[in-house]
Amino acid sequence: RSGRRPQRRPYPRAMPLVVATLLALAFVQPQIGSRVYVARPGSVALPRRALLVVPARLPARVHAAAEKVSAPIPFTQLSVGVIKETFPLERRVVQSPDSAAMLVKAGMAVNVQTGAGLASLFADEAYEAVGAHIVSESEAWAADIVLKLRPPTKLQAAKLGSRTLISLINPTANEELLEQFQQQKATVFALDCIPRLLSRGQTYDVLSSQTNIAGYRAVVEASNAFGRFFAGQMTAAGKVPPAKVLVLGAGVAGLAAIQTAKNLGAIVRAYDVRPVTREQVESLGGQFLSVDYKEDGAGAGGYAKEMSEGYQAAEAKLMRDAAADADIIITTALIPNRPAPKLVSAEMIAGMKRGSVIVDLAAENGGNTVLTVKDKAFFTDNGVQILGYTDLVSRLPTTASNLFGNNVAKFLLSIGPTTREKKDEFAIDYADDAVRGMLVVDGGELTYPAPPYAPPVAPKKEVAVVEPPKIVPQWKKFAGEAFKYTVLASLLTGLGRAATPELSVLLGTFALSCLAGYQAVLGVPPALHSPLMSVTNAVSGLTAVGAMLLLPAKTFQLTGAAQMLGAAALVASAINIAGGFLVTKKMLGLFKRKTDPQEYYGMYALPAAVLIGGLTWAQRAGSMHAHSVVALASGVACISAIGGLGKQSTPPLGNT
């Protein structure tokens, strides 16, 4: 108000330094260890370490976590480390040469620790043959992305630093390990946290691929410990009954055990608290056992849940009877991070026959039997052997590593390309359900547990609006039909008034023949349409009759154009008649089987010869009406032939 212009405030001396710093952060190359997040258009990104974001527009409701995506990094700028497993009895490796080849093909530098695949029967040279590099342990841990099978120890986790790890973690049971990762500002994907209801997640599901192997190996171990054949045999030396196998739990491992035991010839019975597994068990040839107690055991994520006491009592009675009859029991009931339910009691084991075998796949969590000894083969007083091995999957290390490696490699190659346009860039996108589900630590921030995955709702089918039929009065229907017949009656009356006696006879014959032919053809099945068309071509050859009437009666000499045309028509009609019957016979031969009895339709030439010979004799004897009787017989035979072709049991007779 004083009239003086406001004096412009000078910039601080440090302003050029601030601007330079911001520009440097904006153009710095994003790395795995210090990730730069960018915002999707129209959204707000959460800053981490270095972030320069200008949101296009603030939406009415922001879900920042669901919209977060890391800056993309080309596959060609990433290195992947493959770590050798040191867990006791573990013989698998996180990447086989085949799966490592997938990563090399994508442009990643694969660094395999020396001797990582030896226990799985993969030599270092096999990795080098597909383009991987054999490096030391420290060099493998120094890669941008580290791949491991078992959860790392604290010392191993320290080697990771702030880089990225993809491994089995079991975050619920390893809280201290998660805290260490947070302190190190690391990024960790837990392979055992894949959303089980995500359909495409089956490609990355290491739990399913490995438990499938465990179920197969359980049957192999049982057959090795069992003292008889699985399949029954009848030999001169004696009869060997088939083994009876009882599988408790019809999950992935249980179904694999059922299939393997059935393929070996055993009698397989199975039991599961989830009634929905009945169809799967029976489809593999097993017999599903049911508890006489109504309760569904299906839990979250496709696992079974703990049952009520009432159900467990009814279940115990069923199990006692089934165990007493079984030679081999394979138990697979395992709930993650909980003690394994005790399905086989001491009473059940005492009732089993000497020499029976129990394979407990839940030995790692305490076992499904009360006598299971972890990693041991235990013999009871009554001679029942209980196998509590926890390394069944590692006893097939080559196959297990190949499948595990494929799961991991496909998951790594999907991080970014699944939800982004570019298919050769690594980017952690929270909108990817598989990535978000397995991401437990992101740059030091705890992201476990992930929001529950909800399968997409099936689109509702559009209900077609059906208009109610128009109600027509009943009398109108009868009136319309009566009007049609009235018009027809009027036309017939007028035709009868103008018709001559000859025309009346011809019209009667024509109408009756059309009616008879229509009724004969009406019931022909579709399979006989083609043969019927061929024989009607032969019937249409009746033009030969008209041609013969044009020919001279007492001489073979043709005079005039009419007789010449008649002769030509007779030849063409004869070809049509013979060809029609021959084609029909050929078509009917396609339906004939080698097991059909021999047919002798040629014998029907005898009545035809008698009919033609009788007509000739009657004509020579001076009879004037014998041809009418023969014409009637010919017409009846024609309609009968078409009727014979209309039934699948008599086509050859109709053609004859």
Summary of the structure (lengths in Angstrom):
residues: 656
radius of gyration: 43.6
end to end distance: 123.3
largest distance: 151.2
contacts: 1935
relative contact order: 0.08
helix: 47%
strand: 11%
